[in-house]
Amino acid sequence: MPGFAPPAGDERTALTAYLAHQRRALRVTAHGLTDEQARTASPVGDLSIGGLIKHAARYEAFWTDLVLGEESGPRRKADEPDDEFRLSPDETLTWALAAHAEAADRTDAVIAGVPDLGQAVQVPRGLPWFPAEVEEWSVRWVLLHLIEETARHGGHADIIRESLDGATLYPLLAAAEAWPDPWFRPWEPARRAPGRASAEARVTAAGRSAGSIDPR
């Protein structure tokens, strides 16, 4: 059924299917947005849809590295400024979506090659947001955490998207995936009166738009 994770007969399939489902819900919040809209922050905070998708790509890569027993790139300190949740001037929504899809594909490939979801994953040291009293997690725990974090940020993105143009999850999914016989009207770009160009139209003409996305 559209909008739901598919049935699963075993634990691994269930966990990876629900992770894919939450990724799709996050990505579809960007459907039809321009780069400028994707950079637009929440009215009450600094989060933006483009920044959230960029962050999702980075944390998937980080956790996959941990599963592999690797760490890549410099560690951010707790008190350092961070560009993790915003798109820089040279980063586009299309780039963020592609980075997220690449990270997701790598996660899926790594998890498919893990023989036992109980396999130990070492807790990094020297990062204050990780518990000092815990030495290891399991791959199973990592998958559950990825589902949790992706769902949380998908909820953030839902609220930001609705504040931009009123669009909500299921109409966006129905539009992005071309659902047959949806039980509500799929999202469509707002129609403007002739001769009155909207701010969104001006941004689209001046910049780039992500247009239709692959919601995965």
C-alpha positions as CSV (number, residue, x, y, z in Angstrom):
1,M,0.0,0.0,0.0
2,P,1.4,3.4,-0.9
3,G,2.7,5.3,2.1
4,F,3.5,2.3,4.2
5,A,6.6,0.2,4.7
6,P,6.2,-3.2,2.9
7,P,5.5,-6.4,4.9
8,A,8.6,-8.2,6.1
9,G,9.2,-11.8,7.1
10,D,12.4,-11.4,9.0
11,E,14.1,-8.9,11.3
12,R,16.8,-7.6,8.8
13,T,14.2,-7.0,6.1
14,A,11.9,-5.2,8.5
15,L,14.6,-2.9,9.9
16,T,16.0,-2.0,6.4
17,A,12.5,-1.6,5.0
18,Y,11.5,0.8,7.8
19,L,14.8,2.8,7.4
20,A,14.1,3.1,3.7
21,H,10.5,4.2,4.4
22,Q,11.7,6.9,6.8
23,R,14.3,8.1,4.3
24,R,11.6,8.4,1.7
25,A,9.4,10.4,4.0
26,L,12.3,12.8,4.6
27,R,13.3,13.2,1.0
28,V,9.8,13.8,-0.3
29,T,9.5,17.0,1.8
30,A,11.9,18.5,-0.8
31,H,9.6,17.6,-3.8
32,G,9.1,20.6,-6.0
33,L,11.2,23.0,-3.9
34,T,13.8,25.5,-5.3
35,D,17.2,25.8,-3.8
36,E,16.1,29.0,-2.1
37,Q,13.1,27.3,-0.5
38,A,15.3,24.3,0.6
39,R,17.6,26.8,2.4
40,T,14.7,28.5,4.1
41,A,14.8,28.0,7.9
42,S,12.0,27.2,10.2
43,P,10.2,30.3,11.6
44,V,11.5,29.4,15.1
45,G,14.9,27.9,14.4
46,D,17.8,27.3,12.1
47,L,16.8,24.0,10.5
48,S,15.9,23.9,6.8
49,I,14.9,21.0,4.5
50,G,18.1,21.1,2.5
51,G,20.1,21.2,5.7
52,L,18.3,18.3,7.2
53,I,18.8,16.1,4.1
54,K,22.5,17.1,4.1
55,H,22.7,16.1,7.8
56,A,21.0,12.8,7.0
57,A,23.6,12.0,4.4
58,R,26.4,12.8,6.8
59,Y,25.1,10.8,9.8
60,E,24.4,7.7,7.6
61,A,28.0,7.8,6.4
62,F,29.2,8.2,10.0
63,W,27.3,5.3,11.3
64,T,28.2,3.1,8.4
65,D,31.8,3.9,9.0
66,L,31.3,2.8,12.6
67,V,29.8,-0.5,11.5
68,L,32.8,-1.1,9.3
69,G,35.2,-0.1,12.2
70,E,36.3,3.0,10.3
71,E,36.1,6.7,11.0
72,S,36.6,9.3,8.3
73,G,37.1,13.1,8.4
74,P,37.9,15.4,11.3
75,R,35.8,15.2,14.5
76,R,33.7,18.3,15.3
77,K,34.0,19.6,18.8
78,A,30.9,20.1,20.9
79,D,31.5,23.9,21.1
80,E,32.5,24.5,17.4
81,P,30.1,26.2,14.9
82,D,28.7,23.6,12.5
83,D,27.4,23.9,9.0
84,E,25.8,20.4,9.2
85,F,22.3,21.7,9.1
86,R,22.5,24.3,6.4
87,L,23.4,24.3,2.7
88,S,26.4,26.5,1.9
89,P,26.1,28.9,-1.1
90,D,27.8,26.3,-3.4
91,E,25.6,23.4,-2.3
92,T,22.3,22.7,-4.0
93,L,19.3,20.7,-3.1
94,T,20.0,18.4,-6.0
95,W,23.5,17.8,-4.5
96,A,22.1,17.1,-1.0
97,L,19.6,14.6,-2.4
98,A,22.3,12.8,-4.4
99,A,24.6,12.7,-1.3
100,H,21.8,11.3,0.8
101,A,21.0,8.6,-1.8
102,E,24.7,7.6,-2.1
103,A,25.0,7.3,1.7
104,A,21.8,5.3,1.9
105,D,23.0,2.9,-0.9
106,R,26.3,2.4,1.0
107,T,24.5,1.7,4.3
108,D,22.2,-0.8,2.6
109,A,25.2,-2.6,1.0
110,V,27.1,-2.7,4.2
111,I,24.2,-4.0,6.2
112,A,23.5,-6.7,3.6
113,G,27.0,-8.0,4.1
114,V,26.8,-8.2,7.9
115,P,26.2,-11.9,8.8
116,D,24.9,-11.2,12.3
117,L,22.9,-8.1,13.4
118,G,24.3,-8.7,16.9
119,Q,27.8,-7.9,15.7
120,A,29.5,-5.4,18.0
121,V,30.0,-1.8,17.0
122,Q,32.5,0.1,19.1
123,V,31.3,3.3,20.7
124,P,33.6,6.2,19.7
125,R,35.5,7.9,22.5
126,G,36.1,11.5,23.1
127,L,32.7,12.7,21.9
128,P,30.5,14.0,24.7
129,W,27.2,13.0,23.1
130,F,28.1,9.3,23.3
131,P,27.8,7.4,26.7
132,A,31.2,6.9,28.4
133,E,29.8,3.9,30.3
134,V,28.9,1.9,27.1
135,E,31.6,0.2,25.2
136,E,29.7,-1.2,22.2
137,W,26.4,-1.3,20.5
138,S,25.2,-3.9,17.9
139,V,24.5,-3.4,14.2
140,R,20.8,-4.0,15.2
141,W,21.0,-1.0,17.6
142,V,22.6,1.1,14.9
143,L,19.8,0.4,12.5
144,L,17.2,1.2,15.1
145,H,19.0,4.5,15.8
146,L,19.1,5.4,12.1
147,I,15.4,4.8,11.9
148,E,14.8,6.9,15.0
149,E,17.0,9.8,13.8
150,T,15.6,9.8,10.3
151,A,12.1,9.8,11.6
152,R,12.8,12.7,13.9
153,H,14.3,14.8,11.2
154,G,11.5,13.8,8.8
155,G,9.1,15.3,11.3
156,H,11.2,18.5,11.4
157,A,11.1,18.7,7.6
158,D,7.3,18.1,7.6
159,I,6.7,21.1,9.7
160,I,9.1,23.3,7.7
161,R,7.6,22.2,4.4
162,E,4.0,23.0,5.6
163,S,5.2,26.4,6.7
164,L,6.6,27.1,3.2
165,D,3.6,26.2,1.1
166,G,1.1,24.2,3.1
167,A,2.2,20.9,1.6
168,T,1.9,17.7,3.8
169,L,3.4,14.3,3.6
170,Y,0.9,12.1,1.8
171,P,-0.1,14.6,-0.9
172,L,3.6,15.1,-1.6
173,L,4.2,11.3,-1.8
174,A,1.2,10.9,-4.0
175,A,2.6,13.5,-6.4
176,A,6.2,12.4,-6.3
177,E,5.3,8.7,-6.8
178,A,2.3,9.2,-9.1
179,W,0.0,7.0,-6.9
180,P,-2.8,5.4,-8.8
181,D,-6.2,6.4,-7.5
182,P,-5.1,8.3,-4.4
183,W,-7.7,8.9,-1.7
184,F,-6.9,12.7,-1.7
185,R,-5.6,15.2,-4.2
186,P,-1.8,14.9,-4.9
187,W,0.2,18.1,-4.2
188,E,0.5,20.5,-7.1
189,P,2.4,23.8,-7.3
190,A,0.3,26.8,-6.4
191,R,-1.3,28.5,-9.4
192,R,-0.8,32.3,-9.5
193,A,-3.0,34.9,-11.1
194,P,-1.8,35.9,-14.7
195,G,0.6,38.7,-14.7
196,R,1.6,38.3,-11.0
197,A,4.8,36.5,-10.6
198,S,5.3,35.0,-7.2
199,A,8.5,35.1,-5.2
200,E,8.8,31.4,-5.8
201,A,8.5,31.8,-9.5
202,R,11.2,34.5,-9.4
203,V,13.5,32.3,-7.5
204,T,12.9,29.4,-9.9
205,A,13.7,31.7,-12.9
206,A,16.8,33.0,-11.2
207,G,18.1,29.8,-9.7
208,R,17.6,26.1,-9.8
209,S,14.7,23.8,-8.7
210,A,14.9,20.3,-7.5
211,G,11.7,19.6,-9.4
212,S,10.5,16.0,-9.2
213,I,12.7,13.9,-6.9
214,D,13.4,10.2,-6.4
215,P,11.9,9.7,-3.0
216,R,13.4,6.2,-2.7
